[in-house]
Amino acid sequence: MMFILYVTSGGRDLAERLALQAEEARVLPYSEGAVAEAFGRKSPLVFIGALGIAVRAIAPYLRDKYRDPPVVVIDEAGRFVISLVSGHLGGGNELAQDLAAYLKAIPVVTTASDVRGLPALDVWARSQGLVVENWWAMRRAQALLVQKRSLLVYKEISGLELPLGLEPTAWPETAQVIISFRPGLGRSQALRLYAKVLAIGVGVNRGTRAEEVIEAIETVFREHDLCLASAAVMASAWVKKDEPGLYEAARALDLPIKFFSREEIVSVPVKKPSAAVVAAIGVPAVAEPCALLASGAKEILVPKVKKGNVTVAVARSSSPLLARSAGL
């Protein structure tokens, strides 16, 4: 929900006009309570009035650009739409441009990358589903991009287009940005971005607890030098749909979970079928084929590993699984 605050009756007319084009908006007279509520909800905040009033109003609530909601200021005449706070990550620049287009006003965007026609790395990373490991390096990389107009990028993900100013390199040691699914590549000061390209196939014995599932997955990732931030989805067999431990583990790892049918699983060839699994549910394996099905890959990255009551396998997609996993 967007909060639209006005100071005068003239501002109220403009606020009500803006509310008509918003999906969900609250039009309120300016008050400290309204500002506090907007920040508490992390809702976009639009001020109709003087820039100075808006600055003083939000100052006590500002934390950092990763947590602050976007704040946009519009003069009462509707001539200028200013992106004030959280222009990139919060979407303030985009909101200002959208509102300016609606009002036929002039958008005012002052972030360095935008005024120089360069990409905002944080916005681009989010749009690609990339997970940032070191935010301090994001600030450093953005400053270098503005100064030098180019950055060297080492990426292990083929299906990922780089924006203007990011140039590929074959050597991680020379890169200022690392895009991978493995931890620790390249220089320590490089910006590290993890791509959502890994699918985790999981088989469990009846009644296995979530804690054991999580421990098994974390152990396998650690033993095979994989980063859990690159995990995009968990997958298992149709017969495991009633296992609470799987759902709880997926929720704890912040992953969607998908279950594949018998027909889907048997369509995937496996190198080492399990006689026990065939006898139990009529398919040659669970973890490996489910990982392959969820990733769209042809080859398994980590063959099945048994950890107590849990079997884990990992497959790697050639491109981020963001779009595909979103619907699971």
N, C-alpha and C positions, 0 to 999 in steps of 0.2 A: 504494500500500500504506500502511495506517495502522499506526503504531507505538503500542503500548499499554504503558506502563512502570509498574511497581508498585514500592513500597518495602518492604512487609511481606507476610506470608502472607495477611492479610485482604484486602489490595489485590490480590493475585494472583487470588483467587476472583472478585472483581468484574471484573478484567481479562479473565479467561477467559470470563466471561459476556458481556461486551461483544463479544469476538472472534467469538462465535457469530452475531451479527447483522451483522457486517461482511463485505463482499464479499471482502476480502483484508486480513488483519491479522497482525502479529507481536507476540506477548506476550513481554516480556522484563523481567527485573529491572532496576531503574534503574542506569545506569552512564553515565559521561561518553562512552564510546564509542558507546553506543546513541543518545544525544542527538545526537552529532556525525553519526552515520549518517543519522538522520532529517532533520536540517537539510541535509546534503549531497544527499540525494535529493529534498528539498523535499516530504517526506511529511507528512501530518497526524500530529500528535503528541498523544497523550492521556496525561496523568499521573494516576495514582491515588495520592493522598497530599496532603500539606500544600502550600498555595499557595506558601509561602516557599521550600520545597525546589525547586519547579518554576521559580520566578523566578531563583534563584541558578544553577540548572542550565543554563538557556537563555541567560542574560545574555551569555556570551562569543561566542555565535553570532548574535546579533541584528544585522541590517543595516538594513532598512527594510521598510515594509509592502508594498512592491511585490515583494520577493524572499523574505521570510520565510514559512515554512509556517504553517498554522494550529496553534495550541497551545491545548488545552483541559485544564482541571484538574478532577478529580472527587474529592470526599472519600471516604474508605474506606467510609463507610456508604451511599454512593450517594444522598445527599440533595440535593447541590448540584452543578451542572455549569456551570463558569465558562469563558467565552470569554476567553482571556488575550491572544492575539496574532493579528494578521491576521484580525480579525473580519469585515471587509468583503471585500476583494479575495481573501484566502485562503480565505474561506468558513468561518471559525471560528465566527461567530455561528450560521450554519445548522447546522454540525456539533454545536454545543452544544445547540441546540434539538432536533435529531434524537435525540441520545443521552439527553437529559432525558426526551423522550417515551417512549423505550424503557424507561428505568429508573423512569418515573413520578416523576421528580425535578424540582427547580426549576431552570430555566435562568437563569444570571446573565449578562446582557448589559449592558455599560456604555457603549457608544458613544453619543455625544450624539444623533445622528439617530434611532437606534432607540428610545431612552428617550423621545424627544419625538414619536414617531410619524411622523417624516419620512423620505423615501427617502435611501438612501446613493447619492450620485451615481456613485461609481466602480462599484458593483455594477450599478446600472441601465444605465450606459453599456456595460458588458461584456455584459449580457444582450441589448442591442440590436445588438451587433456594432460599436459606435462606437469609433473609434480616438482616443485622447487625444493631442493635440499637446503641451500644456503642463501637466505634472502639478502644477507649483507653483500654477497657477490652479485646479486641481481642489480643492486644500486651501482656497484662498481662497473659492471658490464654496460649498463645503460649510459653511464657517464662516458665510458670509453667510446661507445658507439656514436654519441653526440659529438665528441671531440675528433675522432678519427674517421667517422662515417663508415666504418666496416669492422667486423669482428670475425675471427676464425672459429669455425664450429666443427667439432668432431662428432659425428652421429653414427650410431650403429643401426639406425632405423631407416630403411630404404624409402618407405612410403610416407615421407614427411617433407613437405616443401618448405624451404627457408625463405623468409621475407627479405625485402630489400636491405642490403647492408650486412647480411650474414653470409659469409663465404665458407664453403666446405674445405676441410683439410683432412688428409689421410693420417695425420700424426696427432694423437691425443696430447702429447707433451707440448705441442705448439698452440693448442686451442685455448681460447678464452671462454668458450662455452662447450660443455660436454653433454650430449644427449644419448642416454644409454639405458640399459636395464641392469647394469652391474655397478656396484659401488667402487669408489676409489680410483677411477681412471684419471689420467692426466695430472695437471698441477693442482696443488691444494687451493690456490686462489681462483681457480676456474669456476664459473657458474655451472652448477650441476643440475641437470633436468632429467627426470626419469619418465620414460614413455610407458604408457599403459599397454604393453604388448604381451604380457604373460597370462596364460590361462592355467588354472590349477585344477587338475583332475583329482578327485578324492573318492576313495572307497573306505567304508567303515563297517565294523561289526555292529550288530544290533545293540542299541543302547549306549553307544560311545558318547562320552561327554564332550562338550565344546572345548573345554580346556585341553583335552588330549589332542583334539583335531588341530587346534591353534599351535600347540607345541610341536606337533609333527610337521606342520607347514613351515613354521619358523626355522626349525632345525634343518629341513631340506634346503631351504633358501640359503641359510648360512653356510651349509656344507658345500653348496654348489656356487657360491659367490654370486648370488642373485639378490636384487633389492626388492623387498616387499612393496615398496611404493610403485613398482612397475606391474604389480598384479592387477588385472582388470576384471577377472571373473573367476568364480569357483564353479565346478561342474561335477555332477555325479549321475548315477543311474536312476531310472524311474522308480525302482523299488525302494529307494532311500528317501522318497518324498515325505515320509512320516517320521524322519529322524530329527528330533529337536536340536540335537547337538550340531548338526550341519548348519541349520538356520542360525543358531546362536553364534557359531564360529564366523559365518559370513557377515553377520551383523557387527561382530566385534572387530573384524578386519575391514569393515566398510566396503564390502564387495557384494555385487549381485550374485545370485546363485541360479544355475540352470540345471534341469534334469533332462536327460536324453532317454528316448525309448529303446526298447530291445532292438527294433529294426534299425534304428540309427547306429547303435553301438556295434552290431554285428557287421555293418557295412564298412567298418574301419579295420583293416588288417593289423594284427599285432604280431610282434616277433616271438614273444614268449607267452602263449596263452596259459591260463591257470586252470588246471583240472578241477580244483576246488570251486572256483567261480562258475565254471561250466555246470558242475553238478548242482550248485546252489540256485543259480538264476538263469542258466541257459545261454550265457554269453562268455566269450573267452577272457575278457578282462573288463575292468571298470575305469580305473584311474587314467590309463594311457589313452584309450579311445575318447573318453569324455574331454580330456585336455585338448586333443586334436580337433574334435568337433567344435569346441568352444572357441578355439583360436583360428580355425580355418587353415592351420598349418598341415604340411604333408609329413614332416619329420618331428619326432619327439625331442625336446631339448634335454629334459631330465627323465630317464626311464623310471618306471615305478620303483618306489622305495617304501619298504614296510617299516613302520614305527609302531610297535605294539598293535593296537586295534585299528590303526589307520594306515592306508596306502596312499601315497602321494606321487603324482607325476606332473610335469610342467611342460607345456608347449609354448612356442613363441610365434606370434604373428609377425608378418613382415611390415605391418603398418599399425598405428594405434587402434586399439579396440574400443575407443571412446564411443563412437556412434553405435556400434553393434551391441556393446554391453549395456547401453542406456535403456534398451528395450527389454532387457531380461527380467 
